Amino acid sequence: MKIVAQIIRILIGGLFIFSGAVKLNDPYGTAYMLNEYFEVFSSDFSPIFHHFLPYTLFLSLVLCAFEVILGIAIILNYKMNKTILVALLLTIFFTFLTFYSFYFDKVKECGCFGTVIKMSPLESFYKNVVTLFLILVIFARRNDFKPFMTEKMANMVMLFVFVFTFGIGYYIVEHLPLIDNLNYKVGNYLPKLMQPEEKPKYKWIMEKDGKEYEFGDSNYPTDPAYKYKRHELIGD
C-alpha cells in the first residue's frame, strides 16, 4: 500500500503542477473565468462578490502559481501534514464549484486546464471526484511520507519555487504567454481564422400557385414562377 500511495502522491503532485502551469501560461484566461464565476455568485448568493471583479487578474495569478507550488511541495514531501490538507480542502472546493456549475448550468467551461485541454463542468466534476478520492488516500497515509532533505534546505527550495513561479506569472502578465495556444496568436492568419468552420446551409421556402415548396442550396429553382418567401438556416 505504501508503494501505491507513493505513486498516487506523484500523480497528484504532477496534476497540480500541470494544471497550474497551463493556466499560469495564460493568467488572463483564468481571470476571465473567475470574472464569470463572480458574476454568477453575485446574482445567486451575494452582491459582495462584485467587489472581487477588479482583482480577478491578481487572483488568477495567485491561484495558478499556488497550484504549481502546491504540486511541487507534494512531489518533495514538503510538510506533508499541512500540504496535503491544503490540497484536500482546495480539491473539495473545486469539486463543489464544478458540481454547482454543471448541475445549475451556470458556467459552460471550467477552465481547469486553460486552453490546452478544454473540459465541460461535468467532465471537470468527474475529474475532481477522482482526484478527491486519490487525495484522501494520500491524506490517510500522510505520515508515511518522509522529506527528502533537511528542513532548512527544503525551505530554501520552496522559497526559490515561490519566487520563480510568481516571477514567471508576472512576466507573462506584462508580456505574452510563453507558449501561445490562443487562436489569434502571433503568426496566425486572422482572415482565415475568422471564416466559419463550415459553410452554412439553408432551406429556401418558395411559393407557386398559392402553395409553398422547400428547396435546398443544390436544387434552388430556376423557374421564375416560384416566388421567394423566406429562407431558414438548417440546423439552427
C-alpha positions as CSV (number, residue, x, y, z in Angstrom):
1,M,0.0,0.0,0.0
2,K,2.9,2.3,0.7
3,I,4.1,2.0,-2.9
4,V,0.6,2.6,-4.2
5,A,0.4,5.7,-2.0
6,Q,3.7,7.0,-3.3
7,I,2.6,6.5,-6.9
8,I,-0.6,8.4,-6.2
9,R,1.3,11.2,-4.5
10,I,3.5,11.7,-7.6
11,L,0.4,11.6,-9.9
12,I,-1.4,14.2,-7.7
13,G,1.6,16.4,-7.5
14,G,2.1,16.2,-11.2
15,L,-1.6,17.0,-11.8
16,F,-1.4,20.2,-9.6
17,I,1.8,21.3,-11.4
18,F,0.3,20.7,-14.9
19,S,-3.0,22.3,-14.0
20,G,-1.3,25.4,-12.5
21,A,1.3,25.7,-15.2
22,V,-1.0,25.7,-18.2
23,K,-3.2,28.3,-16.5
24,L,-0.2,30.3,-15.4
25,N,0.8,30.4,-19.1
26,D,-2.4,32.5,-19.7
27,P,-3.4,34.3,-16.5
28,Y,-5.9,36.5,-18.4
29,G,-7.9,33.4,-19.5
30,T,-8.3,32.3,-15.9
31,A,-9.1,35.9,-14.9
32,Y,-12.0,35.9,-17.4
33,M,-13.2,32.6,-15.9
34,L,-13.0,34.0,-12.4
35,N,-14.9,37.0,-13.6
36,E,-17.7,34.8,-14.8
37,Y,-17.9,32.9,-11.5
38,F,-18.0,36.1,-9.5
39,E,-20.8,37.4,-11.7
40,V,-22.8,34.2,-11.1
41,F,-22.1,34.2,-7.4
42,S,-23.2,37.9,-7.2
43,S,-26.6,37.0,-8.6
44,D,-27.1,33.7,-6.8
45,F,-25.5,34.3,-3.4
46,S,-24.5,37.8,-2.5
47,P,-23.6,41.1,-4.3
48,I,-20.4,41.1,-2.2
49,F,-18.8,39.0,-5.0
50,H,-18.9,42.1,-7.2
51,H,-16.2,43.6,-5.1
52,F,-13.8,40.9,-6.3
53,L,-14.2,41.7,-10.0
54,P,-11.4,44.4,-10.2
55,Y,-9.0,41.9,-8.7
56,T,-9.6,38.9,-11.0
57,L,-6.2,39.1,-12.7
58,F,-4.4,39.3,-9.4
59,L,-6.4,36.4,-8.0
60,S,-5.8,34.4,-11.2
61,L,-2.0,34.8,-10.9
62,V,-2.1,33.8,-7.2
63,L,-4.3,30.8,-7.8
64,C,-2.3,29.5,-10.8
65,A,1.1,30.0,-9.0
66,F,-0.3,28.4,-5.9
67,E,-1.3,25.3,-7.7
68,V,2.2,24.9,-9.1
69,I,3.8,25.5,-5.7
70,L,1.5,23.1,-4.0
71,G,2.2,20.4,-6.6
72,I,5.9,20.7,-6.2
73,A,5.5,20.6,-2.4
74,I,3.6,17.3,-2.8
75,I,6.3,15.9,-5.0
76,L,9.0,16.9,-2.5
77,N,7.1,15.6,0.5
78,Y,7.3,19.2,2.0
79,K,5.5,19.4,5.3
80,M,3.0,16.8,4.1
81,N,0.6,17.1,7.0
82,K,-0.2,20.7,6.1
83,T,0.4,20.4,2.4
84,I,-1.9,17.5,1.7
85,L,-4.6,19.1,4.0
86,V,-4.5,22.3,1.8
87,A,-4.6,20.1,-1.3
88,L,-7.6,18.3,0.1
89,L,-9.5,21.5,1.0
90,L,-8.7,23.0,-2.4
91,T,-10.0,20.0,-4.2
92,I,-13.2,19.9,-2.1
93,F,-13.8,23.5,-3.1
94,F,-13.2,22.8,-6.8
95,T,-15.4,19.7,-6.6
96,F,-18.3,21.8,-5.2
97,L,-17.6,24.6,-7.8
98,T,-17.8,22.3,-10.8
99,F,-20.8,20.5,-9.4
100,Y,-22.6,23.8,-8.9
101,S,-21.6,24.8,-12.4
102,F,-22.9,21.8,-14.3
103,Y,-25.9,21.0,-12.0
104,F,-27.3,24.5,-12.2
105,D,-26.0,25.1,-15.7
106,K,-24.1,28.3,-14.7
107,V,-20.7,28.1,-16.4
108,K,-20.2,26.4,-19.7
109,E,-16.4,25.8,-19.5
110,C,-14.5,25.3,-16.3
111,G,-11.0,26.4,-17.4
112,C,-9.3,23.7,-15.3
113,F,-6.5,23.2,-17.8
114,G,-6.7,26.6,-19.5
115,T,-6.8,26.5,-23.3
116,V,-4.7,23.3,-23.5
117,I,-7.5,20.8,-22.5
118,K,-11.0,22.1,-22.7
119,M,-13.4,20.4,-20.3
120,S,-17.1,20.9,-19.6
121,P,-18.1,21.5,-15.9
122,L,-19.5,17.9,-15.8
123,E,-16.2,16.4,-17.1
124,S,-14.3,18.5,-14.7
125,F,-16.6,17.4,-11.8
126,Y,-15.8,13.8,-12.6
127,K,-12.1,14.6,-12.7
128,N,-12.3,16.3,-9.3
129,V,-14.2,13.4,-7.8
130,V,-11.4,11.0,-8.8
131,T,-8.8,13.5,-7.7
132,L,-10.5,13.9,-4.3
133,F,-10.6,10.1,-3.8
134,L,-6.9,9.9,-4.6
135,I,-6.0,12.8,-2.3
136,L,-8.0,11.1,0.5
137,V,-5.8,8.0,0.1
138,I,-2.7,10.2,0.4
139,F,-4.2,12.0,3.4
140,A,-4.8,8.8,5.2
141,R,-1.1,7.8,4.6
142,R,0.3,11.2,5.1
143,N,2.6,10.1,8.0
144,D,4.3,7.6,5.7
145,F,5.8,10.3,3.5
146,K,9.2,11.5,4.8
147,P,11.0,14.6,3.5
148,F,13.9,14.1,1.0
149,M,16.0,16.9,2.5
150,T,16.6,18.9,5.7
151,E,14.0,21.4,6.7
152,K,16.4,24.3,6.0
153,M,17.2,23.0,2.5
154,A,13.5,22.3,1.8
155,N,12.6,25.9,2.9
156,M,15.2,27.3,0.6
157,V,14.0,25.2,-2.4
158,M,10.4,26.2,-1.8
159,L,11.3,29.8,-1.5
160,F,13.0,29.6,-4.9
161,V,10.0,27.8,-6.3
162,F,7.8,30.6,-4.9
163,V,9.8,33.4,-6.3
164,F,10.4,31.7,-9.7
165,T,6.7,30.8,-10.2
166,F,5.3,34.2,-9.4
167,G,8.1,35.8,-11.4
168,I,7.2,33.8,-14.5
169,G,3.5,34.6,-13.9
170,Y,4.2,38.4,-13.6
171,Y,6.4,38.3,-16.8
172,I,3.5,36.6,-18.7
173,V,1.0,39.2,-17.5
174,E,3.2,42.0,-18.6
175,H,4.1,40.4,-22.0
176,L,2.7,37.3,-23.8
177,P,2.2,33.6,-22.9
178,L,5.4,31.6,-23.2
179,I,3.5,29.1,-25.3
180,D,0.6,30.7,-27.0
181,N,-2.3,28.3,-27.6
182,L,-4.8,31.0,-28.5
183,N,-6.4,31.2,-31.9
184,Y,-5.1,34.7,-32.5
185,K,-1.5,34.1,-31.6
186,V,1.3,35.8,-33.5
187,G,1.9,34.2,-36.9
188,N,-1.7,33.0,-37.5
189,Y,-3.6,34.4,-40.5
190,L,-6.5,36.2,-38.9
191,P,-8.8,36.5,-42.0
192,K,-8.7,32.7,-42.4
193,L,-9.5,32.1,-38.7
194,M,-12.5,34.4,-38.9
195,Q,-14.1,32.3,-41.6
196,P,-16.8,29.9,-40.4
197,E,-15.6,26.3,-39.9
198,E,-18.4,25.1,-42.2
199,K,-20.3,26.8,-45.0
200,P,-23.9,27.4,-43.7
201,K,-26.7,25.5,-45.3
202,Y,-30.1,26.9,-45.9
203,K,-33.5,25.7,-47.0
204,W,-35.4,28.1,-49.2
205,I,-39.2,28.4,-49.0
206,M,-40.8,29.4,-52.3
207,E,-44.4,29.9,-53.4
208,K,-46.0,28.8,-56.6
209,D,-49.7,28.7,-57.4
210,G,-50.6,29.5,-53.8
211,K,-48.5,26.6,-52.4
212,E,-45.2,26.6,-50.5
213,Y,-42.3,24.4,-51.6
214,E,-38.9,23.8,-49.9
215,F,-35.6,23.7,-51.7
216,G,-32.0,23.2,-50.7
217,D,-29.0,25.0,-52.0
218,S,-28.3,22.2,-54.5
219,N,-31.8,22.3,-56.1
220,Y,-32.7,26.0,-55.9
221,P,-35.4,26.5,-58.6
222,T,-34.7,28.4,-61.8
223,D,-38.4,28.6,-62.8
224,P,-39.5,32.3,-62.4
225,A,-42.9,31.1,-61.4
226,Y,-41.5,30.3,-58.0
227,K,-41.6,33.4,-55.7
228,Y,-39.3,33.7,-52.8
229,K,-41.0,33.7,-49.4
230,R,-38.2,33.2,-46.8
231,H,-35.1,31.1,-46.0
232,E,-34.0,29.2,-42.9
233,L,-30.7,28.1,-41.6
234,I,-30.5,24.3,-41.5
235,G,-29.6,23.0,-38.0
236,D,-30.3,26.4,-36.3
